[in-house]
Amino acid sequence: MTNRTVAIIGTRGYPSYYSGFETAVRHIAPYLADRGWAVRVYSRPDFVHLDDLERDSRVRTVFTWGRESKSLSTLSYGMTACFDIFRHPVDVALVMNVANGYWLPILRRRGIPILTNVDGIEWDRAKWGRLAKRVFYTGAKLSAHFSTGLVFDAAAIANRWRREFKRDGVIIPYGGEPPVEELPVEPGLTHRGYALFVARFVPENTVFEFLMAAEVLCQQYDVVMVGSSGYGGEIDAKVADLAKTNSRFHWFGHISDDRRLDSLWQHAGAYFHGHSVGGTNPSLVQAMACGAPIVARDTVFTREVLDDCAIFIPPQIEAIRSAIAQLLTDSDRQKSLSDRAQARARTHYTWEQVNEGYASALRDLVSGSFVKS
């Protein structure tokens, strides 16, 4: 047991359901509290569910000021969180996202060890303009310089950081949590009878290509899209229009209900994963745990996570349409991919492994014995 205090910054808070970082914190924070840590999670008011029945009361949710916008949210909330930690020190800080690298000198001046999860390669993302990419790249350089220890969620990300920033660290992926039972099928859908897409509507997630393929697929099959850009835009408008004009196309927007998402993955006939930038994707791992038959954009990251548990294709409209259509009519292939994905998730991607990885790294930072992989 420990009496140490950890502050977690860089996410939308606890408990929150926005993305992979928030999912990770919902698992990591209670795990650390179980082991005697005092846990402080810096949060944004608009994203936190304090009345969540699964909220662990031992985890302290701290709100600080920030500006909620596409380009300034992470920077502004990270800055105010770091200043609050400076005034109310902790034994160690867990920082998510290299955009917070600008504020790490504040923590270092206080003598606080810093464990930074570098996330993906943000400066490669098409959704950011030239200035934003430069901001993220500079934040990464600062994170490499000022962080005491680094966490990479995939070996491919670790390799990139070794090449570009000459820093090593520990590899801790994301976990999956298989449903304890077979969940009811979403109303209007049938088991293994629909194609599924779950992602933010940004270019590097192959959203446009999937949507163009979906326009053809939904003439014959049900197609479900979960997600949005978060800020409106052309893709959101196209998706909304297709949902209005074709009854077999279903757009559910952002879903924060884990049980409903698990049901969609569990019963999908083909789940298309189109992410191209980043390491171990939390949605992909959860889809594996739920047994979704997966069609994935072929990248070094998806190959690392999926191994032989998916159909890999290039990011082309016809390739997406063809692979999904074939899988939706092949029940034997669906079962084979589902079984293999679940087995790989159970072996390599569990929250118990992830939580202990973070707990061990934080303990080592506090004791001064942090060992890089």
Legacy VTK file of the C-alpha trace (Angstrom):
# vtk DataFile Version 3.0
C-alpha trace
ASCII
DATASET POLYDATA
POINTS 373 float
0.000 0.000 0.000
1.035 3.605 -0.563
0.089 7.003 0.782
1.267 8.808 -2.336
-0.721 11.354 -4.369
-0.999 11.338 -8.152
-2.500 14.059 -10.333
-3.849 13.121 -13.772
-4.075 15.915 -16.342
-4.705 16.210 -20.066
-8.053 14.394 -20.318
-11.574 15.718 -20.247
-11.842 14.408 -16.718
-13.319 11.772 -14.443
-15.679 10.224 -15.081
-15.982 11.060 -18.763
-16.800 9.051 -21.864
-15.366 11.115 -24.690
-12.445 9.091 -26.035
-9.636 6.662 -25.263
-7.894 8.822 -22.675
-11.121 9.197 -20.729
-11.792 5.457 -20.929
-8.308 4.761 -19.616
-8.722 7.147 -16.690
-12.032 5.511 -15.732
-10.077 2.289 -15.237
-6.714 3.564 -13.985
-7.959 6.017 -11.334
-10.022 3.525 -9.265
-7.265 0.926 -9.638
-4.751 3.333 -8.123
-7.209 4.220 -5.333
-7.547 0.506 -4.565
-3.811 0.431 -3.991
-3.770 3.343 -1.587
-3.048 6.232 -3.920
-4.767 9.566 -3.420
-5.948 10.303 -6.955
-6.693 13.775 -8.307
-8.093 14.053 -11.862
-8.193 17.494 -13.485
-11.429 17.861 -15.426
-13.522 20.020 -17.735
-17.046 20.711 -16.425
-18.905 20.076 -19.689
-17.581 16.526 -20.083
-17.787 15.071 -16.573
-20.654 13.030 -15.133
-20.437 13.515 -11.366
-23.749 11.696 -10.891
-22.449 8.578 -12.662
-23.425 5.563 -10.546
-20.081 3.909 -11.355
-18.071 6.910 -10.178
-15.518 6.019 -7.489
-15.914 8.566 -4.700
-12.278 8.076 -3.669
-11.160 9.737 -6.910
-11.135 13.514 -6.551
-12.418 15.445 -9.565
-10.842 18.912 -9.807
-12.194 21.587 -12.155
-9.991 24.359 -13.466
-10.570 27.107 -16.005
-10.064 26.648 -19.740
-11.346 27.668 -23.136
-13.450 25.038 -24.896
-12.440 25.135 -28.550
-10.859 22.834 -31.107
-7.424 24.432 -30.876
-7.227 25.820 -27.333
-8.948 23.299 -25.046
-6.006 21.049 -24.249
-3.535 23.932 -23.954
-5.702 26.133 -21.726
-6.918 23.395 -19.381
-3.432 21.898 -19.184
-1.959 25.239 -18.199
-4.456 25.903 -15.385
-4.151 22.323 -14.124
-0.360 22.623 -13.890
-0.577 25.910 -12.028
-3.039 24.338 -9.578
-0.651 21.419 -9.032
2.165 23.909 -8.443
0.098 25.434 -5.640
-1.036 22.041 -4.319
1.867 19.645 -5.016
1.578 15.893 -5.573
4.121 13.076 -5.503
3.839 12.358 -9.219
1.892 13.597 -12.251
0.418 11.459 -15.016
0.115 13.651 -18.097
-1.912 12.633 -21.126
-1.146 14.297 -24.477
2.072 16.022 -25.558
0.245 19.327 -26.068
0.763 19.733 -22.321
4.531 19.692 -22.855
4.517 23.494 -22.755
3.514 23.435 -19.090
5.736 20.620 -17.815
8.464 23.053 -16.661
5.950 24.279 -14.060
5.786 20.784 -12.575
9.528 20.195 -12.868
10.219 23.440 -11.015
8.165 21.986 -8.151
10.276 18.817 -8.287
7.329 16.655 -9.354
8.198 13.546 -11.394
6.209 13.401 -14.650
4.952 10.347 -16.514
3.666 11.390 -19.951
1.507 9.306 -22.258
2.523 10.671 -25.655
-0.647 9.416 -27.428
-0.381 9.226 -31.226
1.566 11.311 -33.706
-0.711 14.365 -33.610
1.428 16.417 -36.007
0.717 13.855 -38.724
-3.051 14.231 -38.453
-4.756 15.793 -41.473
-7.356 17.518 -39.318
-4.745 19.993 -38.047
-3.441 22.966 -40.005
0.231 23.883 -40.283
0.258 25.979 -37.107
-1.495 23.327 -35.008
0.898 20.653 -36.273
3.832 22.827 -35.252
2.264 23.350 -31.833
1.940 19.593 -31.309
5.441 18.854 -32.598
6.965 21.468 -30.304
4.878 20.090 -27.438
6.297 16.644 -28.194
9.871 17.954 -28.112
9.190 19.654 -24.778
7.556 16.491 -23.428
10.603 14.477 -24.462
12.852 16.961 -22.668
10.916 17.587 -19.456
9.115 14.277 -18.784
10.751 11.981 -16.271
9.238 8.935 -17.964
7.279 8.278 -21.141
4.457 5.871 -21.976
3.867 4.642 -25.524
0.706 2.728 -26.345
2.341 0.727 -29.139
5.779 -0.452 -30.204
5.458 1.477 -33.469
4.976 4.716 -31.522
7.972 3.896 -29.312
10.114 3.350 -32.414
9.072 6.713 -33.834
10.023 8.526 -30.601
13.378 6.791 -30.448
14.144 7.999 -33.967
12.845 11.562 -33.679
13.370 12.486 -30.030
15.996 10.002 -28.804
13.786 9.019 -25.843
12.717 5.595 -24.657
10.000 4.597 -22.222
7.515 1.878 -21.345
4.913 0.398 -23.676
1.433 0.230 -22.147
-1.448 -0.261 -24.618
-5.169 0.106 -23.963
-7.424 -2.579 -22.562
-10.654 -4.173 -23.612
-13.510 -5.279 -21.395
-15.612 -8.088 -22.887
-19.336 -7.989 -22.110
-20.295 -10.417 -19.353
-23.306 -11.532 -21.385
-24.807 -11.388 -24.838
-26.380 -7.961 -25.096
-29.648 -7.224 -26.908
-29.352 -6.236 -30.545
-29.941 -2.566 -31.313
-33.596 -2.115 -32.394
-33.951 -2.260 -36.155
-30.762 -4.284 -36.662
-30.007 -8.019 -36.876
-27.124 -10.086 -35.508
-24.211 -10.121 -37.981
-26.363 -8.313 -40.510
-24.886 -4.801 -40.537
-21.676 -2.888 -41.164
-20.379 -0.642 -38.363
-18.118 2.404 -38.188
-17.103 4.014 -34.863
-14.784 7.031 -34.932
-14.480 10.775 -34.854
-15.173 12.351 -38.223
-11.638 13.406 -39.122
-9.834 12.655 -42.421
-7.217 10.281 -41.009
-9.987 7.923 -39.837
-10.975 7.224 -43.461
-14.415 8.698 -42.826
-15.024 10.070 -46.316
-14.017 6.820 -48.024
-16.237 4.768 -45.718
-19.164 7.127 -46.264
-18.835 6.828 -50.041
-18.748 3.025 -49.707
-21.723 3.174 -47.337
-23.831 4.969 -49.949
-23.615 1.811 -52.051
-23.691 -0.716 -49.209
-26.868 0.674 -47.675
-28.784 -0.142 -50.837
-28.528 -3.780 -49.730
-27.289 -3.887 -46.117
-27.781 -1.951 -42.908
-24.905 0.441 -42.202
-24.316 2.100 -38.820
-22.073 5.107 -38.173
-21.236 6.185 -34.626
-19.391 9.467 -34.092
-19.212 13.064 -35.262
-16.631 15.761 -35.821
-17.620 17.384 -32.536
-17.749 20.767 -34.242
-20.091 20.191 -37.186
-18.962 20.455 -40.783
-19.307 18.979 -44.246
-18.943 15.315 -43.268
-21.527 15.606 -40.500
-23.919 17.201 -42.986
-23.394 14.431 -45.560
-23.925 11.736 -42.931
-27.089 13.425 -41.665
-28.428 13.715 -45.209
-27.819 10.036 -45.973
-29.535 9.039 -42.730
-32.610 11.040 -43.778
-32.797 9.616 -47.296
-31.995 5.925 -46.721
-33.721 3.903 -43.998
-30.901 1.325 -43.963
-28.314 3.919 -43.009
-28.243 4.680 -39.279
-26.317 7.551 -37.694
-26.195 7.492 -33.889
-23.804 10.410 -33.326
-21.585 10.222 -30.251
-22.550 7.396 -27.873
-21.405 7.609 -24.251
-23.271 4.468 -23.163
-20.623 1.720 -23.066
-23.246 -1.034 -22.993
-24.883 0.230 -26.174
-21.530 0.510 -27.950
-20.580 -2.992 -26.845
-23.854 -4.295 -28.259
-23.140 -2.681 -31.622
-19.685 -4.268 -31.754
-20.901 -7.615 -30.426
-23.553 -8.037 -33.111
-21.883 -6.332 -36.085
-21.343 -8.375 -39.206
-18.382 -6.229 -40.249
-16.676 -3.490 -38.212
-14.555 -1.131 -40.308
-11.608 0.413 -38.483
-10.125 3.191 -40.575
-7.714 4.935 -38.196
-4.368 5.671 -39.802
-2.487 7.779 -37.233
-1.826 6.640 -33.681
-0.833 3.520 -31.860
-3.122 1.093 -30.071
-6.613 2.458 -30.636
-8.992 2.004 -27.658
-12.060 1.503 -29.859
-10.289 -1.206 -31.825
-9.277 -3.076 -28.678
-12.826 -2.892 -27.314
-14.215 -4.098 -30.653
-11.861 -7.079 -30.415
-12.989 -7.832 -26.861
-16.609 -7.758 -28.029
-15.879 -10.170 -30.868
-16.540 -7.904 -33.833
-15.417 -9.290 -37.218
-12.974 -6.583 -38.310
-12.037 -5.007 -41.636
-9.120 -2.656 -40.998
-7.185 -0.047 -42.895
-3.738 -1.546 -43.391
-1.250 0.364 -41.241
1.709 -0.572 -39.069
-0.480 0.188 -36.047
-3.444 -2.017 -36.995
-1.079 -4.853 -37.952
0.596 -4.638 -34.546
-2.695 -4.817 -32.654
-4.653 -7.239 -34.822
-2.003 -9.635 -36.113
-4.073 -12.198 -38.083
-7.447 -11.245 -36.605
-8.746 -9.003 -39.392
-9.080 -8.368 -43.106
-6.591 -5.635 -44.064
-7.361 -3.307 -46.968
-6.095 -0.048 -48.512
-8.047 3.180 -47.836
-9.972 3.036 -51.106
-13.750 3.271 -51.534
-14.128 0.146 -53.644
-11.809 -1.907 -51.412
-13.893 -0.932 -48.360
-17.200 -1.695 -50.087
-16.031 -5.035 -51.469
-14.434 -6.326 -48.238
-17.457 -5.399 -46.126
-19.971 -6.826 -48.595
-18.092 -10.124 -48.779
-17.790 -10.397 -44.996
-21.489 -9.652 -44.465
-22.343 -12.717 -46.562
-19.763 -15.100 -45.078
-20.867 -16.371 -41.656
-17.932 -18.778 -41.350
-15.419 -15.956 -41.875
-17.303 -13.782 -39.428
-17.068 -16.437 -36.715
-13.392 -17.131 -37.367
-12.427 -13.444 -37.179
-14.616 -12.914 -34.113
-13.105 -15.838 -32.207
-9.528 -14.872 -33.043
-10.049 -11.226 -32.107
-11.524 -12.124 -28.726
-8.704 -14.568 -27.982
-6.051 -11.956 -28.830
-7.770 -9.324 -26.689
-7.862 -11.710 -23.709
-4.141 -12.432 -24.082
-2.660 -9.032 -24.916
-5.154 -6.269 -24.113
-6.751 -6.447 -20.680
-7.353 -3.562 -18.311
-5.705 -5.476 -15.486
-2.445 -5.486 -17.482
-2.833 -1.824 -18.417
-3.687 -0.651 -14.897
-0.767 -2.488 -13.342
1.532 -1.091 -16.012
0.646 2.455 -15.010
0.747 1.688 -11.279
4.196 0.140 -11.629
5.552 3.046 -13.686
4.204 5.625 -11.197
5.650 3.715 -8.237
9.020 3.559 -9.928
9.013 7.280 -10.698
8.289 8.155 -7.090
11.009 5.809 -5.842
13.496 6.926 -8.507
13.813 3.444 -10.015
11.924 3.977 -13.290
13.210 1.478 -15.859
12.674 2.055 -19.568
11.656 -0.791 -21.833
LINES 1 374
373 0 1 2 3 4 5 6 7 8 9 10 11 12 13 14 15 16 17 18 19 20 21 22 23 24 25 26 27 28 29 30 31 32 33 34 35 36 37 38 39 40 41 42 43 44 45 46 47 48 49 50 51 52 53 54 55 56 57 58 59 60 61 62 63 64 65 66 67 68 69 70 71 72 73 74 75 76 77 78 79 80 81 82 83 84 85 86 87 88 89 90 91 92 93 94 95 96 97 98 99 100 101 102 103 104 105 106 107 108 109 110 111 112 113 114 115 116 117 118 119 120 121 122 123 124 125 126 127 128 129 130 131 132 133 134 135 136 137 138 139 140 141 142 143 144 145 146 147 148 149 150 151 152 153 154 155 156 157 158 159 160 161 162 163 164 165 166 167 168 169 170 171 172 173 174 175 176 177 178 179 180 181 182 183 184 185 186 187 188 189 190 191 192 193 194 195 196 197 198 199 200 201 202 203 204 205 206 207 208 209 210 211 212 213 214 215 216 217 218 219 220 221 222 223 224 225 226 227 228 229 230 231 232 233 234 235 236 237 238 239 240 241 242 243 244 245 246 247 248 249 250 251 252 253 254 255 256 257 258 259 260 261 262 263 264 265 266 267 268 269 270 271 272 273 274 275 276 277 278 279 280 281 282 283 284 285 286 287 288 289 290 291 292 293 294 295 296 297 298 299 300 301 302 303 304 305 306 307 308 309 310 311 312 313 314 315 316 317 318 319 320 321 322 323 324 325 326 327 328 329 330 331 332 333 334 335 336 337 338 339 340 341 342 343 344 345 346 347 348 349 350 351 352 353 354 355 356 357 358 359 360 361 362 363 364 365 366 367 368 369 370 371 372
